[in-house]
């Protein structure tokens, strides 16, 4: 998938898709870091880069002023609404080479790898 055409990298897309799925409430920096499987300093740097590109906004959590919540900006929502169908089409074409059983096995193996990465 050519992320660069949309000004994205796989890391940026990964963060943005999790925020997109979280909806208006967004995620805390810590929650986002856990979902994209990166350490605190790495997620902070990624969020800073996304802020500079006007793709996310940080605000203090109303329930805990020590915690920052990260939400998509309108610009990011428009970008994701454009990019997600293109990405889904690409993934469907890529996965079409596999039959149903192979897809199930592949997804199962990816889940095992994801769990393993979470413990690293």
Buried (B, 14 or more C-beta within 10 A) or exposed (E): BEBEEBEBEEBBBBBBBBBBEBEEEBBBBEBBBBBBEBEEEEBBEBBEBBBEBEBBBBEEBEEEEEEBBBBBBEEBBEBBEEBBEEBEEEEEEEEEEEEEEEEEEEEEEEEEEEEEEEEE
